[in-house]
Amino acid sequence: QDGSKRGHYQYAYDGRDFLSFDKETVTWTAAVPKAQITKEKWEKEPAFAQRRKAYLEGECLKELQK
């Protein structure tokens, strides 16, 4: 292991994967068909994904360094 750190967003519902976020492509992936509704809603607001990316590349990494 190279010691690098990175954060990610992965959402679950009722103990099962639901949605995940890819900060490189700034896209959401629905893990189950029911997640498609949320995915489409979030994709209509690009600023929401951009804030997630900014957090993962900024504050999240700072916290992981502690």
C-alpha positions as CSV (number, residue, x, y, z in Angstrom):
1,Q,0.0,0.0,0.0
2,D,1.3,3.4,-0.9
3,G,-0.3,5.3,2.0
4,S,-2.5,7.5,-0.1
5,K,-5.9,8.5,1.1
6,R,-9.1,9.2,-0.7
7,G,-12.7,9.6,0.2
8,H,-15.9,8.4,-1.5
9,Y,-19.6,8.7,-1.2
10,Q,-21.6,5.5,-1.1
11,Y,-25.2,5.5,0.1
12,A,-27.1,2.4,1.4
13,Y,-30.7,1.8,2.2
14,D,-31.9,-1.0,4.5
15,G,-28.5,-2.5,4.6
16,R,-28.0,-2.6,0.8
17,D,-26.0,-0.5,-1.6
18,F,-28.1,2.3,-3.1
19,L,-26.1,5.0,-4.8
20,S,-22.4,5.8,-5.2
21,F,-20.6,8.8,-6.5
22,D,-17.6,8.9,-8.8
23,K,-15.7,12.1,-8.2
24,E,-13.5,11.6,-11.3
25,T,-16.5,11.7,-13.7
26,V,-18.8,13.6,-11.3
27,T,-21.5,11.0,-11.8
28,W,-23.9,8.9,-9.7
29,T,-24.3,5.2,-10.1
30,A,-27.6,3.5,-9.0
31,A,-26.9,0.1,-7.5
32,V,-30.5,-0.9,-7.6
33,P,-33.4,0.1,-9.9
34,K,-35.2,2.0,-7.1
35,A,-32.1,4.3,-6.8
36,Q,-32.6,5.5,-10.3
37,I,-35.3,8.0,-9.2
38,T,-32.8,9.6,-6.7
39,K,-30.0,9.5,-9.2
40,E,-32.1,11.4,-11.8
41,K,-33.1,13.9,-9.2
42,W,-29.5,14.6,-8.1
43,E,-28.3,14.8,-11.7
44,K,-30.7,17.6,-12.4
45,E,-28.7,19.7,-9.9
46,P,-25.1,19.6,-11.0
47,A,-24.0,21.9,-8.2
48,F,-24.9,19.1,-5.7
49,A,-22.4,16.8,-7.3
50,Q,-19.8,19.5,-7.6
51,R,-20.1,20.2,-3.8
52,R,-19.6,16.5,-3.1
53,K,-16.5,16.5,-5.3
54,A,-15.1,19.6,-3.6
55,Y,-15.6,18.1,-0.2
56,L,-13.9,14.8,-1.1
57,E,-10.9,16.7,-2.5
58,G,-10.7,19.2,0.3
59,E,-12.1,18.9,3.8
60,C,-12.5,15.1,3.6
61,L,-8.7,14.6,2.8
62,K,-7.8,17.1,5.6
63,E,-9.8,15.0,8.1
64,L,-8.2,11.8,6.9
65,Q,-4.7,13.2,7.5
66,K,-5.4,13.8,11.2
